[in-house]
Amino acid sequence: MTDAELVLAVWDRIKEEFLTVLNGEKTKVSVKVGCPSDGDKVLTGLGAESLDDTTTNGWQHDSWTTYEYQGREFTLEGSGYYGGLRLYPKEED
């Protein structure tokens, strides 16, 4: 598998998990692969719009960004240091 194929496979996995939250099947999801920019690419590719600048906590590289998808707000939480992403409805953060 090439690097490009691996990246696409990771994005497909993130997309699959994120859709379960965006469509209301789950209230939150955590994936151990990917970084915050991967989550952004997947969400914007699905038509979500970033509503604010990413908030970070400094050296740990944790981040939070709010997105709107079909009239609902979601928080994308990511860890640049440890890796992994979480997505959940905004009202739960």
C-alpha positions in Angstrom: 0.0 0.0 0.0 1.4 3.4 -0.9 1.4 6.4 1.4 -1.4 8.0 -0.6 -3.6 4.8 -0.4 -3.0 4.7 3.4 -4.1 8.3 3.9 -7.3 7.6 1.8 -8.0 4.5 3.9 -7.6 6.5 7.1 -9.9 9.2 5.8 -12.5 6.6 4.8 -12.4 5.1 8.3 -12.8 8.5 9.9 -15.7 9.4 7.5 -17.5 6.1 8.3 -17.3 6.8 12.1 -18.2 10.5 11.8 -21.3 9.8 9.8 -22.7 7.7 12.7 -22.6 10.9 14.8 -23.7 13.3 12.1 -26.7 11.1 11.2 -27.7 10.6 14.9 -26.9 6.9 15.2 -24.4 7.6 18.0 -23.9 10.5 20.4 -20.1 10.5 20.1 -17.3 8.6 18.4 -13.6 8.3 19.0 -11.1 7.1 16.5 -7.5 6.4 17.3 -6.2 7.2 13.9 -5.7 10.6 12.2 -5.0 14.0 13.4 -7.1 17.2 13.6 -6.4 18.2 10.0 -7.7 14.8 8.8 -10.9 15.3 10.8 -11.3 18.8 9.2 -10.8 17.4 5.7 -13.4 14.7 6.2 -16.0 17.0 7.8 -15.6 19.7 5.1 -15.7 17.0 2.5 -19.1 16.0 3.9 -20.3 19.5 3.6 -19.8 20.7 7.2 -18.7 24.2 7.8 -16.2 25.3 10.4 -17.8 28.0 12.6 -14.8 29.1 14.5 -11.0 29.1 14.7 -9.5 26.0 16.3 -8.9 26.4 20.0 -5.8 24.7 21.4 -4.2 24.2 24.8 -0.7 24.8 23.8 2.1 22.3 24.0 -0.1 19.2 24.2 -1.5 20.0 20.8 -5.1 19.3 21.8 -7.7 21.1 19.8 -11.4 21.9 19.5 -13.3 23.2 16.5 -17.0 23.7 16.1 -18.7 22.6 12.8 -22.2 23.0 11.5 -23.7 20.1 9.6 -27.3 20.2 8.4 -28.3 22.8 10.9 -26.7 21.1 13.9 -23.4 22.0 15.7 -20.7 19.5 16.4 -17.4 19.6 18.2 -14.3 18.0 16.7 -11.7 17.3 19.4 -8.3 16.2 18.3 -4.9 15.4 19.8 -1.8 16.3 17.7 0.5 14.8 20.3 -1.2 11.5 20.9 -3.3 11.3 17.8 -6.9 10.4 17.6 -10.2 12.3 17.1 -13.5 12.7 18.8 -16.7 14.0 17.4 -19.9 14.9 19.4 -22.8 17.3 19.3 -21.9 20.7 20.5 -24.4 20.7 23.4 -22.4 17.8 25.0 -19.1 19.6 25.3 
